[in-house]
Amino acid sequence: MPHYEYELCEGECKVCGGRFTLRRPASRPELTKCPACKRPVRKLISSFSSPVKLRPLSISEAKAAGFTVLKRVGRGEYERQ
């Protein structure tokens, strides 16, 4: 489920702090009022996390991480390294 950030359209609130984050299904309609103070809110454009491009693991690093490393010996045949 995605996280959505909202802020009050006007003023501040001691209940919600003027800004809050909710975890909601994408199929649900956008909020128009704060669930705590019932004042009008707007959805903010927030940042997102994307996977970091990593370099491939070396054979020794893969073994240290617990992976089984296989070497191709023939057509459809592999053996452990």
Rosetta constraint file for C-alpha pairs under 8 A:
AtomPair CA 1 CA 23 HARMONIC 6.24 0.50
AtomPair CA 1 CA 24 HARMONIC 5.92 0.50
AtomPair CA 1 CA 25 HARMONIC 5.27 0.50
AtomPair CA 1 CA 26 HARMONIC 7.10 0.50
AtomPair CA 2 CA 23 HARMONIC 5.78 0.50
AtomPair CA 2 CA 24 HARMONIC 6.19 0.50
AtomPair CA 2 CA 25 HARMONIC 6.60 0.50
AtomPair CA 2 CA 26 HARMONIC 6.90 0.50
AtomPair CA 3 CA 21 HARMONIC 6.53 0.50
AtomPair CA 3 CA 22 HARMONIC 5.57 0.50
AtomPair CA 3 CA 23 HARMONIC 4.40 0.50
AtomPair CA 3 CA 24 HARMONIC 6.52 0.50
AtomPair CA 4 CA 21 HARMONIC 5.51 0.50
AtomPair CA 4 CA 22 HARMONIC 5.26 0.50
AtomPair CA 4 CA 23 HARMONIC 6.22 0.50
AtomPair CA 4 CA 24 HARMONIC 7.27 0.50
AtomPair CA 4 CA 43 HARMONIC 7.14 0.50
AtomPair CA 4 CA 44 HARMONIC 7.53 0.50
AtomPair CA 4 CA 46 HARMONIC 7.65 0.50
AtomPair CA 5 CA 19 HARMONIC 7.37 0.50
AtomPair CA 5 CA 20 HARMONIC 5.85 0.50
AtomPair CA 5 CA 21 HARMONIC 4.36 0.50
AtomPair CA 5 CA 22 HARMONIC 6.47 0.50
AtomPair CA 5 CA 43 HARMONIC 5.92 0.50
AtomPair CA 5 CA 44 HARMONIC 5.43 0.50
AtomPair CA 5 CA 45 HARMONIC 7.44 0.50
AtomPair CA 5 CA 46 HARMONIC 6.80 0.50
AtomPair CA 6 CA 19 HARMONIC 5.71 0.50
AtomPair CA 6 CA 20 HARMONIC 5.49 0.50
AtomPair CA 6 CA 21 HARMONIC 6.22 0.50
AtomPair CA 6 CA 41 HARMONIC 6.26 0.50
AtomPair CA 6 CA 42 HARMONIC 5.56 0.50
AtomPair CA 6 CA 43 HARMONIC 4.48 0.50
AtomPair CA 6 CA 44 HARMONIC 5.51 0.50
AtomPair CA 7 CA 18 HARMONIC 5.54 0.50
AtomPair CA 7 CA 19 HARMONIC 4.24 0.50
AtomPair CA 7 CA 20 HARMONIC 6.48 0.50
AtomPair CA 7 CA 41 HARMONIC 5.41 0.50
AtomPair CA 7 CA 42 HARMONIC 5.67 0.50
AtomPair CA 7 CA 43 HARMONIC 6.66 0.50
AtomPair CA 7 CA 44 HARMONIC 7.06 0.50
AtomPair CA 8 CA 12 HARMONIC 7.01 0.50
AtomPair CA 8 CA 18 HARMONIC 5.28 0.50
AtomPair CA 8 CA 19 HARMONIC 6.49 0.50
AtomPair CA 8 CA 34 HARMONIC 7.62 0.50
AtomPair CA 8 CA 39 HARMONIC 6.94 0.50
AtomPair CA 8 CA 40 HARMONIC 6.05 0.50
AtomPair CA 8 CA 41 HARMONIC 4.32 0.50
AtomPair CA 8 CA 42 HARMONIC 6.41 0.50
AtomPair CA 9 CA 40 HARMONIC 5.88 0.50
AtomPair CA 9 CA 41 HARMONIC 5.10 0.50
AtomPair CA 9 CA 42 HARMONIC 6.14 0.50
AtomPair CA 10 CA 40 HARMONIC 7.82 0.50
AtomPair CA 11 CA 18 HARMONIC 7.42 0.50
AtomPair CA 12 CA 17 HARMONIC 6.48 0.50
AtomPair CA 12 CA 18 HARMONIC 4.89 0.50
AtomPair CA 13 CA 17 HARMONIC 5.13 0.50
AtomPair CA 13 CA 18 HARMONIC 5.26 0.50
AtomPair CA 13 CA 37 HARMONIC 7.44 0.50
AtomPair CA 14 CA 18 HARMONIC 7.58 0.50
AtomPair CA 15 CA 36 HARMONIC 6.55 0.50
AtomPair CA 15 CA 37 HARMONIC 6.60 0.50
AtomPair CA 16 CA 20 HARMONIC 6.55 0.50
AtomPair CA 16 CA 34 HARMONIC 7.91 0.50
AtomPair CA 16 CA 36 HARMONIC 6.35 0.50
AtomPair CA 16 CA 37 HARMONIC 7.05 0.50
AtomPair CA 24 CA 28 HARMONIC 6.97 0.50
AtomPair CA 30 CA 43 HARMONIC 7.74 0.50
AtomPair CA 31 CA 41 HARMONIC 7.23 0.50
AtomPair CA 31 CA 42 HARMONIC 7.66 0.50
AtomPair CA 31 CA 43 HARMONIC 7.70 0.50
AtomPair CA 32 CA 40 HARMONIC 5.67 0.50
AtomPair CA 32 CA 41 HARMONIC 5.46 0.50
AtomPair CA 32 CA 42 HARMONIC 6.76 0.50
AtomPair CA 33 CA 38 HARMONIC 5.11 0.50
AtomPair CA 33 CA 39 HARMONIC 5.23 0.50
AtomPair CA 33 CA 40 HARMONIC 4.42 0.50
AtomPair CA 33 CA 41 HARMONIC 5.30 0.50
AtomPair CA 34 CA 38 HARMONIC 4.66 0.50
AtomPair CA 34 CA 39 HARMONIC 5.47 0.50
AtomPair CA 34 CA 40 HARMONIC 6.37 0.50
AtomPair CA 34 CA 41 HARMONIC 6.10 0.50
AtomPair CA 57 CA 61 HARMONIC 5.79 0.50
AtomPair CA 57 CA 62 HARMONIC 5.78 0.50
AtomPair CA 58 CA 62 HARMONIC 6.08 0.50
AtomPair CA 59 CA 63 HARMONIC 6.22 0.50
AtomPair CA 59 CA 69 HARMONIC 6.92 0.50
AtomPair CA 60 CA 64 HARMONIC 6.12 0.50
AtomPair CA 61 CA 65 HARMONIC 6.16 0.50
AtomPair CA 62 CA 66 HARMONIC 6.51 0.50
AtomPair CA 62 CA 67 HARMONIC 5.41 0.50
AtomPair CA 62 CA 68 HARMONIC 7.57 0.50
AtomPair CA 62 CA 69 HARMONIC 7.21 0.50
AtomPair CA 63 CA 67 HARMONIC 5.20 0.50
AtomPair CA 63 CA 68 HARMONIC 6.39 0.50
AtomPair CA 63 CA 69 HARMONIC 6.80 0.50
AtomPair CA 68 CA 80 HARMONIC 7.23 0.50
AtomPair CA 69 CA 80 HARMONIC 5.96 0.50
AtomPair CA 69 CA 81 HARMONIC 5.82 0.50
AtomPair CA 70 CA 78 HARMONIC 5.99 0.50
AtomPair CA 70 CA 79 HARMONIC 5.44 0.50
AtomPair CA 70 CA 80 HARMONIC 4.56 0.50
AtomPair CA 70 CA 81 HARMONIC 5.68 0.50
AtomPair CA 71 CA 78 HARMONIC 5.39 0.50
AtomPair CA 71 CA 79 HARMONIC 5.42 0.50
AtomPair CA 71 CA 80 HARMONIC 6.18 0.50
AtomPair CA 71 CA 81 HARMONIC 6.20 0.50
AtomPair CA 72 CA 76 HARMONIC 7.66 0.50
AtomPair CA 72 CA 77 HARMONIC 6.03 0.50
AtomPair CA 72 CA 78 HARMONIC 4.41 0.50
AtomPair CA 72 CA 79 HARMONIC 6.60 0.50
AtomPair CA 73 CA 77 HARMONIC 5.56 0.50
AtomPair CA 73 CA 78 HARMONIC 5.34 0.50
AtomPair CA 73 CA 79 HARMONIC 6.81 0.50
AtomPair CA 74 CA 78 HARMONIC 7.00 0.50
